[in-house]
């Protein structure tokens, strides 16, 4: 349990909030590149409680500026995309991608008033299908050399989904290794040959055991956490009956991302980005080591479960997440279908828009959640004291020197599980032919 005051401190991210100040020192996904693919590349973006508009100008460069025109507040999402910027249809005020007003056609011809009008703007960078924004003070930090950024565009597929809950409870489900044995339990195992683009559908490493069977039969993982330069590494050990151990390595990337294995040859890097305090988007980069990703197939899979243009899930609280009691008796633990995103969505939305943590009781399997909250609290305190250098990835370590992180499933001898997961990751990276995936094992 924590106090309501502390719950507010950790969850609220708008301007002038404690967690919001920390998050603003990092890059965040603002939109998918796909959202700008039409003939008019202008999309509304609400990020950390701020209403913005993202556009690509006639030079092909991106701008992210305040959505309200500083004249009389008209919505610039309806602006005319012309003359290398956005022009407000109300009175023709024209803004470039830096937020500078460059023309006021209704004012006297000799007026210089426009030179004094500048709206909020934020730096943006496009990487492998996602547009990232930096909303903090000073120069933006460098991007780390994570696999999802190093891999060529052919090997990365990006998508997003809307969840109607606070960002923190959305992120915390991703650093909870124990829930997979229950929330994502399948009472009948699917054919692993049909596993492409699906999590937990592969076979366990170097075996013919479906991952769904392993998770179902071994429900008490031994979980430990290691602090790293990027956040923390989470190790879940499931000790098998034959003297072997299944090792699952996942990661928390500070402040609001995770990196997890999807299969033996693909990983997921996923950000949980606050829209406002009661809604968030998850943004995922699916990164392949062995071959280019089948983007069309993966997009079609996810559009079966999401609607456009807001990427809202078709199954939601209004239709009970597709809950079917017969299915719950016979085939899945939740009765909510085979898409584990729906399971996670129910788990994070059903406690309410912001979880009441004054009533929660954390257990031993919540070690990563406890550790993360302490890291966030420490970051808040350091920032209040002006010690920006103490923030994860904002310290003396150059983010560009941070590689990986290692995210994989493997099986090895119980006494030598560390060697098993480092060996399997090294082998996977060395076998990567289309890009240089090699990293130092300390990453």
KAGISUL-V870207 format. One record per residue. N is the residue number from 1. RES is the residue in three letters. SS is DSSP state (H for helix, E for strand, C for the rest). OMEGA is omega in whole degrees, -180 to 180 (* if undefined). NEAR is the number of other C-alpha atoms within 10 Angstrom. Layout:
n:N res:RES ss:SS omega:OMEGA near:NEAR
n:N res:RES ss:SS omega:OMEGA near:NEAR
This chain:
n:1 res:UNK ss:C omega:171 near:11
n:2 res:UNK ss:C omega:-180 near:12
n:3 res:UNK ss:C omega:176 near:12
n:4 res:UNK ss:H omega:178 near:13
n:5 res:UNK ss:H omega:179 near:9
n:6 res:UNK ss:H omega:177 near:12
n:7 res:UNK ss:H omega:177 near:16
n:8 res:UNK ss:H omega:-179 near:17
n:9 res:UNK ss:H omega:-176 near:17
n:10 res:UNK ss:H omega:-170 near:19
n:11 res:UNK ss:H omega:-174 near:21
n:12 res:UNK ss:C omega:-171 near:24
n:13 res:UNK ss:C omega:179 near:26
n:14 res:UNK ss:C omega:176 near:20
n:15 res:UNK ss:C omega:177 near:13
n:16 res:UNK ss:C omega:172 near:9
n:17 res:UNK ss:C omega:-176 near:16
n:18 res:UNK ss:H omega:179 near:22
n:19 res:UNK ss:H omega:178 near:22
n:20 res:UNK ss:H omega:178 near:21
n:21 res:UNK ss:H omega:178 near:22
n:22 res:UNK ss:H omega:-177 near:22
n:23 res:UNK ss:H omega:-179 near:25
n:24 res:UNK ss:C omega:176 near:20
n:25 res:UNK ss:C omega:-177 near:22
n:26 res:UNK ss:C omega:173 near:23
n:27 res:UNK ss:E omega:178 near:21
n:28 res:UNK ss:E omega:172 near:26
n:29 res:UNK ss:E omega:179 near:25
n:30 res:UNK ss:E omega:-179 near:27
n:31 res:UNK ss:E omega:170 near:24
n:32 res:UNK ss:E omega:174 near:20
n:33 res:UNK ss:H omega:179 near:17
n:34 res:UNK ss:H omega:-178 near:13
n:35 res:UNK ss:H omega:179 near:19
n:36 res:UNK ss:H omega:-172 near:17
n:37 res:UNK ss:C omega:-178 near:11
n:38 res:UNK ss:C omega:-178 near:8
n:39 res:UNK ss:C omega:177 near:6
n:40 res:UNK ss:C omega:-175 near:13
n:41 res:UNK ss:C omega:178 near:18
n:42 res:UNK ss:E omega:-180 near:25
n:43 res:UNK ss:E omega:173 near:18
n:44 res:UNK ss:E omega:178 near:20
n:45 res:UNK ss:E omega:169 near:20
n:46 res:UNK ss:E omega:-171 near:18
n:47 res:UNK ss:E omega:-179 near:22
n:48 res:UNK ss:C omega:177 near:24
n:49 res:UNK ss:C omega:-179 near:18
n:50 res:UNK ss:E omega:-180 near:17
n:51 res:UNK ss:E omega:-173 near:16
n:52 res:UNK ss:E omega:174 near:22
n:53 res:UNK ss:E omega:180 near:24
n:54 res:UNK ss:E omega:179 near:29
n:55 res:UNK ss:E omega:174 near:22
n:56 res:UNK ss:E omega:-175 near:21
n:57 res:UNK ss:C omega:-175 near:20
n:58 res:UNK ss:C omega:173 near:13
n:59 res:UNK ss:C omega:-178 near:9
n:60 res:UNK ss:C omega:-179 near:10
n:61 res:UNK ss:C omega:-173 near:14
n:62 res:UNK ss:E omega:173 near:22
n:63 res:UNK ss:E omega:176 near:24
n:64 res:UNK ss:E omega:-175 near:26
n:65 res:UNK ss:E omega:179 near:26
n:66 res:UNK ss:E omega:-177 near:24
n:67 res:UNK ss:C omega:-178 near:25
n:68 res:UNK ss:E omega:176 near:18
n:69 res:UNK ss:C omega:-177 near:23
n:70 res:UNK ss:C omega:175 near:17
n:71 res:UNK ss:C omega:-180 near:12
n:72 res:UNK ss:C omega:168 near:9
n:73 res:UNK ss:C omega:179 near:12
n:74 res:UNK ss:C omega:-173 near:16
n:75 res:UNK ss:E omega:-178 near:19
n:76 res:UNK ss:H omega:173 near:26
n:77 res:UNK ss:H omega:178 near:22
n:78 res:UNK ss:H omega:-178 near:17
n:79 res:UNK ss:C omega:176 near:22
n:80 res:UNK ss:E omega:179 near:16
n:81 res:UNK ss:E omega:-175 near:21
n:82 res:UNK ss:E omega:176 near:13
n:83 res:UNK ss:C omega:176 near:13
n:84 res:UNK ss:C omega:177 near:16
n:85 res:UNK ss:E omega:178 near:26
n:86 res:UNK ss:E omega:179 near:28
n:87 res:UNK ss:E omega:-180 near:25
n:88 res:UNK ss:C omega:-179 near:24
n:89 res:UNK ss:C omega:-175 near:15
n:90 res:UNK ss:C omega:-179 near:15
n:91 res:UNK ss:C omega:174 near:14
n:92 res:UNK ss:C omega:177 near:15
n:93 res:UNK ss:C omega:-172 near:21
n:94 res:UNK ss:E omega:-177 near:25
n:95 res:UNK ss:E omega:175 near:29
n:96 res:UNK ss:C omega:-174 near:23
n:97 res:UNK ss:C omega:175 near:21
n:98 res:UNK ss:C omega:-180 near:17
n:99 res:UNK ss:C omega:-179 near:20
n:100 res:UNK ss:E omega:172 near:19
n:101 res:UNK ss:E omega:-176 near:23
n:102 res:UNK ss:E omega:179 near:19
n:103 res:UNK ss:E omega:173 near:19
n:104 res:UNK ss:C omega:-169 near:20
n:105 res:UNK ss:C omega:178 near:13
n:106 res:UNK ss:C omega:180 near:10
n:107 res:UNK ss:C omega:178 near:13
n:108 res:UNK ss:C omega:-174 near:9
n:109 res:UNK ss:C omega:-178 near:8
n:110 res:UNK ss:C omega:-178 near:6
n:111 res:UNK ss:C omega:176 near:12
n:112 res:UNK ss:C omega:-177 near:13
n:113 res:UNK ss:H omega:-176 near:13
n:114 res:UNK ss:H omega:-179 near:17
n:115 res:UNK ss:H omega:-178 near:12
n:116 res:UNK ss:H omega:-178 near:10
n:117 res:UNK ss:C omega:176 near:15
n:118 res:UNK ss:E omega:-180 near:18
n:119 res:UNK ss:C omega:180 near:18
n:120 res:UNK ss:C omega:174 near:15
n:121 res:UNK ss:E omega:-178 near:22
n:122 res:UNK ss:E omega:176 near:19
n:123 res:UNK ss:E omega:177 near:18
n:124 res:UNK ss:E omega:179 near:21
n:125 res:UNK ss:E omega:180 near:17
n:126 res:UNK ss:E omega:-179 near:16
n:127 res:UNK ss:E omega:171 near:18
n:128 res:UNK ss:C omega:173 near:20
n:129 res:UNK ss:C omega:178 near:18
n:130 res:UNK ss:E omega:174 near:23
n:131 res:UNK ss:E omega:-180 near:21
n:132 res:UNK ss:E omega:179 near:20
n:133 res:UNK ss:E omega:173 near:24
n:134 res:UNK ss:E omega:-173 near:23
n:135 res:UNK ss:C omega:-175 near:22
n:136 res:UNK ss:C omega:-180 near:18
n:137 res:UNK ss:C omega:173 near:10
n:138 res:UNK ss:C omega:-180 near:8
n:139 res:UNK ss:C omega:178 near:9
n:140 res:UNK ss:C omega:177 near:17
n:141 res:UNK ss:C omega:174 near:16
n:142 res:UNK ss:C omega:173 near:14
n:143 res:UNK ss:C omega:172 near:16
n:144 res:UNK ss:C omega:179 near:19
n:145 res:UNK ss:E omega:177 near:17
n:146 res:UNK ss:E omega:-178 near:22
n:147 res:UNK ss:H omega:-177 near:27
n:148 res:UNK ss:H omega:178 near:26
n:149 res:UNK ss:H omega:-178 near:18
n:150 res:UNK ss:H omega:-177 near:19
n:151 res:UNK ss:C omega:176 near:20
n:152 res:UNK ss:C omega:-177 near:17
n:153 res:UNK ss:H omega:-180 near:16
n:154 res:UNK ss:H omega:-175 near:15
n:155 res:UNK ss:H omega:-179 near:23
n:156 res:UNK ss:E omega:174 near:27
n:157 res:UNK ss:E omega:-178 near:23
n:158 res:UNK ss:E omega:178 near:24
n:159 res:UNK ss:E omega:177 near:21
n:160 res:UNK ss:E omega:178 near:22
n:161 res:UNK ss:E omega:-178 near:20
n:162 res:UNK ss:E omega:171 near:20
n:163 res:UNK ss:E omega:-178 near:27
n:164 res:UNK ss:C omega:178 near:24
n:165 res:UNK ss:C omega:179 near:25
n:166 res:UNK ss:C omega:-176 near:27
n:167 res:UNK ss:H omega:-173 near:29
n:168 res:UNK ss:H omega:179 near:22
n:169 res:UNK ss:H omega:175 near:20
n:170 res:UNK ss:H omega:-180 near:26
n:171 res:UNK ss:H omega:-174 near:23
n:172 res:UNK ss:H omega:177 near:21
n:173 res:UNK ss:H omega:-179 near:18
n:174 res:UNK ss:C omega:179 near:23
n:175 res:UNK ss:C omega:-179 near:24
n:176 res:UNK ss:C omega:-174 near:18
n:177 res:UNK ss:H omega:-174 near:23
n:178 res:UNK ss:H omega:-172 near:20
n:179 res:UNK ss:H omega:-176 near:19
n:180 res:UNK ss:H omega:-180 near:19
n:181 res:UNK ss:H omega:-177 near:21
n:182 res:UNK ss:C omega:-175 near:14
n:183 res:UNK ss:C omega:-178 near:17
n:184 res:UNK ss:C omega:-179 near:24
n:185 res:UNK ss:C omega:174 near:24
n:186 res:UNK ss:E omega:-179 near:25
n:187 res:UNK ss:C omega:174 near:16
n:188 res:UNK ss:C omega:-177 near:11
n:189 res:UNK ss:C omega:176 near:15
n:190 res:UNK ss:C omega:176 near:16
n:191 res:UNK ss:C omega:-180 near:11
n:192 res:UNK ss:H omega:178 near:18
n:193 res:UNK ss:H omega:179 near:9
n:194 res:UNK ss:H omega:-172 near:10
n:195 res:UNK ss:C omega:-171 near:15
n:196 res:UNK ss:C omega:177 near:17
n:197 res:UNK ss:C omega:-177 near:20
n:198 res:UNK ss:C omega:179 near:16
n:199 res:UNK ss:C omega:180 near:20
n:200 res:UNK ss:C omega:179 near:23
n:201 res:UNK ss:C omega:179 near:22
n:202 res:UNK ss:C omega:171 near:24
n:203 res:UNK ss:E omega:175 near:21
n:204 res:UNK ss:C omega:-172 near:23
n:205 res:UNK ss:C omega:175 near:19
n:206 res:UNK ss:C omega:177 near:11
n:207 res:UNK ss:C omega:172 near:10
n:208 res:UNK ss:C omega:180 near:10
n:209 res:UNK ss:C omega:175 near:14
n:210 res:UNK ss:E omega:178 near:19
n:211 res:UNK ss:H omega:179 near:25
n:212 res:UNK ss:H omega:178 near:24
n:213 res:UNK ss:H omega:-179 near:20
n:214 res:UNK ss:H omega:-180 near:18
n:215 res:UNK ss:H omega:-178 near:23
n:216 res:UNK ss:H omega:-173 near:17
n:217 res:UNK ss:H omega:-178 near:13
n:218 res:UNK ss:C omega:-167 near:16
n:219 res:UNK ss:C omega:-177 near:15
n:220 res:UNK ss:C omega:-179 near:16
n:221 res:UNK ss:C omega:171 near:19
n:222 res:UNK ss:E omega:-171 near:15
n:223 res:UNK ss:E omega:174 near:19
n:224 res:UNK ss:E omega:-175 near:15
n:225 res:UNK ss:E omega:176 near:19
n:226 res:UNK ss:E omega:176 near:12
n:227 res:UNK ss:E omega:-177 near:15
n:228 res:UNK ss:C omega:179 near:18
n:229 res:UNK ss:C omega:-177 near:22
n:230 res:UNK ss:C omega:-177 near:24
n:231 res:UNK ss:E omega:176 near:21
n:232 res:UNK ss:E omega:175 near:23
n:233 res:UNK ss:E omega:-178 near:24
n:234 res:UNK ss:E omega:-176 near:22
n:235 res:UNK ss:E omega:178 near:21
n:236 res:UNK ss:E omega:-179 near:22
n:237 res:UNK ss:E omega:173 near:21
n:238 res:UNK ss:E omega:-175 near:22
n:239 res:UNK ss:E omega:-176 near:20
n:240 res:UNK ss:C omega:-174 near:16
n:241 res:UNK ss:C omega:-174 near:8
n:242 res:UNK ss:C omega:-179 near:8
n:243 res:UNK ss:C omega:178 near:10
n:244 res:UNK ss:E omega:178 near:16
n:245 res:UNK ss:E omega:172 near:21
n:246 res:UNK ss:E omega:-178 near:25
n:247 res:UNK ss:E omega:175 near:25
n:248 res:UNK ss:E omega:-179 near:21
n:249 res:UNK ss:E omega:174 near:22
n:250 res:UNK ss:E omega:-174 near:27
n:251 res:UNK ss:E omega:167 near:27
n:252 res:UNK ss:E omega:179 near:29
n:253 res:UNK ss:E omega:-174 near:21
n:254 res:UNK ss:C omega:6 near:21
n:255 res:UNK ss:C omega:-168 near:28
n:256 res:UNK ss:C omega:-178 near:21
n:257 res:UNK ss:E omega:174 near:22
n:258 res:UNK ss:E omega:171 near:26
n:259 res:UNK ss:E omega:-174 near:29
n:260 res:UNK ss:E omega:175 near:25
n:261 res:UNK ss:E omega:174 near:22
n:262 res:UNK ss:C omega:176 near:24
n:263 res:UNK ss:C omega:180 near:24
n:264 res:UNK ss:C omega:-175 near:21
n:265 res:UNK ss:C omega:-178 near:17
n:266 res:UNK ss:E omega:176 near:22
n:267 res:UNK ss:E omega:177 near:25
n:268 res:UNK ss:E omega:168 near:25
n:269 res:UNK ss:E omega:-171 near:25
n:270 res:UNK ss:E omega:177 near:25
n:271 res:UNK ss:E omega:175 near:27
n:272 res:UNK ss:E omega:-164 near:29
n:273 res:UNK ss:E omega:179 near:26
n:274 res:UNK ss:E omega:165 near:32
n:275 res:UNK ss:E omega:170 near:25
n:276 res:UNK ss:E omega:-175 near:21
n:277 res:UNK ss:C omega:-175 near:20
n:278 res:UNK ss:C omega:179 near:19
n:279 res:UNK ss:E omega:178 near:21
n:280 res:UNK ss:E omega:169 near:25
n:281 res:UNK ss:E omega:162 near:28
n:282 res:UNK ss:E omega:175 near:20
n:283 res:UNK ss:E omega:-179 near:24
n:284 res:UNK ss:E omega:167 near:26
n:285 res:UNK ss:E omega:177 near:23
n:286 res:UNK ss:E omega:-173 near:25
n:287 res:UNK ss:E omega:-177 near:29
n:288 res:UNK ss:E omega:176 near:25
n:289 res:UNK ss:C omega:-167 near:24
n:290 res:UNK ss:C omega:-178 near:17
n:291 res:UNK ss:C omega:177 near:15
n:292 res:UNK ss:C omega:179 near:16
n:293 res:UNK ss:C omega:175 near:20
n:294 res:UNK ss:C omega:-172 near:15
n:295 res:UNK ss:H omega:-179 near:16
n:296 res:UNK ss:H omega:-180 near:9
n:297 res:UNK ss:H omega:-179 near:12
n:298 res:UNK ss:H omega:177 near:17
n:299 res:UNK ss:H omega:179 near:14
n:300 res:UNK ss:H omega:178 near:11
n:301 res:UNK ss:H omega:-175 near:15
n:302 res:UNK ss:H omega:177 near:18
n:303 res:UNK ss:H omega:171 near:16
n:304 res:UNK ss:C omega:-177 near:10
n:305 res:UNK ss:C omega:-176 near:16
n:306 res:UNK ss:E omega:177 near:18
n:307 res:UNK ss:E omega:174 near:14
n:308 res:UNK ss:C omega:9 near:9
n:309 res:UNK ss:C omega:-173 near:7
n:310 res:UNK ss:C omega:178 near:12
n:311 res:UNK ss:C omega:177 near:17
n:312 res:UNK ss:E omega:179 near:18
n:313 res:UNK ss:E omega:180 near:21
n:314 res:UNK ss:C omega:174 near:16
n:315 res:UNK ss:C omega:-176 near:18
n:316 res:UNK ss:C omega:-176 near:18
n:317 res:UNK ss:H omega:-177 near:15
n:318 res:UNK ss:H omega:175 near:8
n:319 res:UNK ss:H omega:176 near:9
n:320 res:UNK ss:H omega:176 near:11
n:321 res:UNK ss:H omega:-180 near:19
n:322 res:UNK ss:H omega:-175 near:15
n:323 res:UNK ss:C omega:-180 near:16
n:324 res:UNK ss:C omega:-176 near:14
n:325 res:UNK ss:H omega:178 near:13
n:326 res:UNK ss:H omega:177 near:10
n:327 res:UNK ss:H omega:-180 near:15
n:328 res:UNK ss:H omega:178 near:16
n:329 res:UNK ss:H omega:-166 near:12
n:330 res:UNK ss:H omega:-169 near:12
n:331 res:UNK ss:C omega:179 near:17
n:332 res:UNK ss:E omega:-178 near:22
n:333 res:UNK ss:C omega:-177 near:20
n:334 res:UNK ss:C omega:-171 near:23
n:335 res:UNK ss:C omega:-175 near:20
n:336 res:UNK ss:C omega:177 near:21
n:337 res:UNK ss:C omega:-172 near:21
n:338 res:UNK ss:C omega:-179 near:16
n:339 res:UNK ss:C omega:-176 near:14
n:340 res:UNK ss:H omega:175 near:18
n:341 res:UNK ss:H omega:179 near:16
n:342 res:UNK ss:H omega:178 near:22
n:343 res:UNK ss:H omega:180 near:19
n:344 res:UNK ss:H omega:-180 near:19
n:345 res:UNK ss:H omega:177 near:22
n:346 res:UNK ss:H omega:-176 near:21
n:347 res:UNK ss:H omega:-176 near:16
n:348 res:UNK ss:H omega:179 near:24
n:349 res:UNK ss:H omega:-174 near:21
n:350 res:UNK ss:C omega:176 near:15
n:351 res:UNK ss:C omega:-177 near:13
n:352 res:UNK ss:C omega:-175 near:14
n:353 res:UNK ss:C omega:173 near:17
n:354 res:UNK ss:C omega:-178 near:22
n:355 res:UNK ss:C omega:175 near:19
n:356 res:UNK ss:C omega:-176 near:15
n:357 res:UNK ss:C omega:174 near:16
n:358 res:UNK ss:C omega:-177 near:13
n:359 res:UNK ss:C omega:-175 near:11
n:360 res:UNK ss:C omega:177 near:10
n:361 res:UNK ss:C omega:-177 near:9
n:362 res:UNK ss:C omega:180 near:12
n:363 res:UNK ss:C omega:-177 near:8
n:364 res:UNK ss:H omega:179 near:11
n:365 res:UNK ss:H omega:-179 near:18
n:366 res:UNK ss:H omega:-174 near:18
n:367 res:UNK ss:H omega:-179 near:17
n:368 res:UNK ss:H omega:178 near:25
n:369 res:UNK ss:H omega:178 near:20
n:370 res:UNK ss:H omega:-180 near:14
n:371 res:UNK ss:H omega:-178 near:15
n:372 res:UNK ss:H omega:-179 near:20
n:373 res:UNK ss:H omega:176 near:14
n:374 res:UNK ss:H omega:178 near:13
n:375 res:UNK ss:H omega:180 near:19
n:376 res:UNK ss:H omega:178 near:21
n:377 res:UNK ss:H omega:179 near:18
n:378 res:UNK ss:H omega:179 near:14
n:379 res:UNK ss:H omega:178 near:24
n:380 res:UNK ss:H omega:-179 near:24
n:381 res:UNK ss:H omega:179 near:17
n:382 res:UNK ss:H omega:-179 near:16
n:383 res:UNK ss:H omega:177 near:19
n:384 res:UNK ss:H omega:-180 near:13
n:385 res:UNK ss:C omega:179 near:9
n:386 res:UNK ss:C omega:-177 near:10
n:387 res:UNK ss:C omega:-179 near:13
n:388 res:UNK ss:H omega:-178 near:17
n:389 res:UNK ss:H omega:179 near:14
n:390 res:UNK ss:H omega:180 near:15
n:391 res:UNK ss:C omega:177 near:24
n:392 res:UNK ss:C omega:-179 near:23
n:393 res:UNK ss:C omega:175 near:25
n:394 res:UNK ss:C omega:-177 near:17
n:395 res:UNK ss:C omega:-179 near:13
n:396 res:UNK ss:C omega:178 near:11
n:397 res:UNK ss:C omega:175 near:13
n:398 res:UNK ss:C omega:-179 near:14
n:399 res:UNK ss:H omega:-179 near:19
n:400 res:UNK ss:H omega:179 near:13
n:401 res:UNK ss:H omega:-179 near:13
n:402 res:UNK ss:C omega:-176 near:20
n:403 res:UNK ss:E omega:176 near:22
n:404 res:UNK ss:E omega:-13 near:21
n:405 res:UNK ss:C omega:180 near:29
n:406 res:UNK ss:C omega:178 near:24
n:407 res:UNK ss:C omega:-179 near:25
n:408 res:UNK ss:E omega:171 near:24
n:409 res:UNK ss:E omega:175 near:23
n:410 res:UNK ss:E omega:177 near:22
n:411 res:UNK ss:E omega:179 near:23
n:412 res:UNK ss:E omega:177 near:22
n:413 res:UNK ss:E omega:-175 near:16
n:414 res:UNK ss:H omega:-177 near:18
n:415 res:UNK ss:H omega:-174 near:11
n:416 res:UNK ss:H omega:-176 near:12
n:417 res:UNK ss:H omega:179 near:18
n:418 res:UNK ss:H omega:179 near:13
n:419 res:UNK ss:H omega:-178 near:12
n:420 res:UNK ss:H omega:-176 near:20
n:421 res:UNK ss:H omega:177 near:22
n:422 res:UNK ss:H omega:179 near:16
n:423 res:UNK ss:H omega:-178 near:15
n:424 res:UNK ss:H omega:178 near:19
n:425 res:UNK ss:H omega:179 near:22
n:426 res:UNK ss:H omega:180 near:17
n:427 res:UNK ss:H omega:179 near:12
n:428 res:UNK ss:H omega:-178 near:17
n:429 res:UNK ss:H omega:179 near:18
n:430 res:UNK ss:H omega:180 near:15
n:431 res:UNK ss:C omega:-179 near:15
n:432 res:UNK ss:C omega:-173 near:16
n:433 res:UNK ss:C omega:-172 near:11
n:434 res:UNK ss:C omega:176 near:14
n:435 res:UNK ss:C omega:-177 near:17
n:436 res:UNK ss:C omega:-177 near:15
n:437 res:UNK ss:C omega:-174 near:19
n:438 res:UNK ss:C omega:176 near:17
n:439 res:UNK ss:C omega:171 near:19
n:440 res:UNK ss:C omega:-174 near:11
n:441 res:UNK ss:C omega:178 near:13
n:442 res:UNK ss:C omega:-177 near:12
n:443 res:UNK ss:C omega:* near:15
